[in-house]
């Protein structure tokens, strides 16, 4: 009897387990609609990032003398990395400002831009408002998510520009006219341009030939023959130096001659043969050429010459070379 009762209990318990197991399977397969409808609106977007040739945000035109220029070949790359429409490149800039005194400037338009690298200083003048370069950054795509285009820059430094370090900010925008869309995201939209304007002085003599006329031996010409020394484009004051050669008959160094010191010079016009004797080595005259400026790009000063002919000098035409230099 004990054995039979135990077996019956086991059978009942097993049956109950089977019932609950089927109920569990029934609930696990209960279902409803679990699919979700997703949507997104992809808008037009332009990204903008500008860099120099090494990935930075500075371009350097180096050292330039006033009155000279740098070819329009300094590249700036405009990149759209992730947008989806093409865009025209727009550029603008600030005036150049001396870093030690920002009140000293020269024009924004002395920077030129061009879509093509040039071996000369040529192109379009930068302005203080955005101008369309008509250079296009093509639309990025899934296969080409980053596209770019290059604008090249050049610089001319005006005559009379004060020497020193100058900077300019060149800013970029990308614009799609048909979509009326500017760049939405800008990681870097400006380049800092730098240049060092060297201090220098120039020389231009008027006239470049002088004549003392006809003089007899033992006679002289007053120190009043004028030569004007002009600095047309430098940017610092200059000191005038002068030297000369001996006088030679017909300019022939093997012919009859008389000494260089028979030529006198002076900073002021003289009514007599007086002044400092010319020598074969450069001498400081004490005459100063003022520094040209942006508003007065040509400055000048005068030097006067006189000549005495030694007694006994044979008749003939004699020539001398006078050298004038500006030191700054």
Buried (B, 14 or more C-beta within 10 A) or exposed (E): EEEEEEEEEEEEEEEEEEEEEEEEEEEEEEEEEEEEEEEEEEEBBBBBBBBBEEEEBEBEBEEBBBBBBBBBBBEBBBBBBBBBBBBBBBBBBBBBBBEEEEEBBBBBBBBBBBBEEBEEBEBBBBBEEBBEBEBBBEBBEEEEEEBBBBBBBBBBBBBBBBBBEBBBBBBBBBBBEEBEBBBBBBEEBBBBBBBBBBBBBBBBBEEEEEEBEEBEEEEBBBBBBEBEBBBBBBBBBBBBBBBBBBBBBEEEEEEEBBBBBBBBBBBEEBEEBEBBBBBEEBBEBEBBBBBBEBEEBBBBBBBBBBBBBEEEBEEEEBEBEBEBBBEB
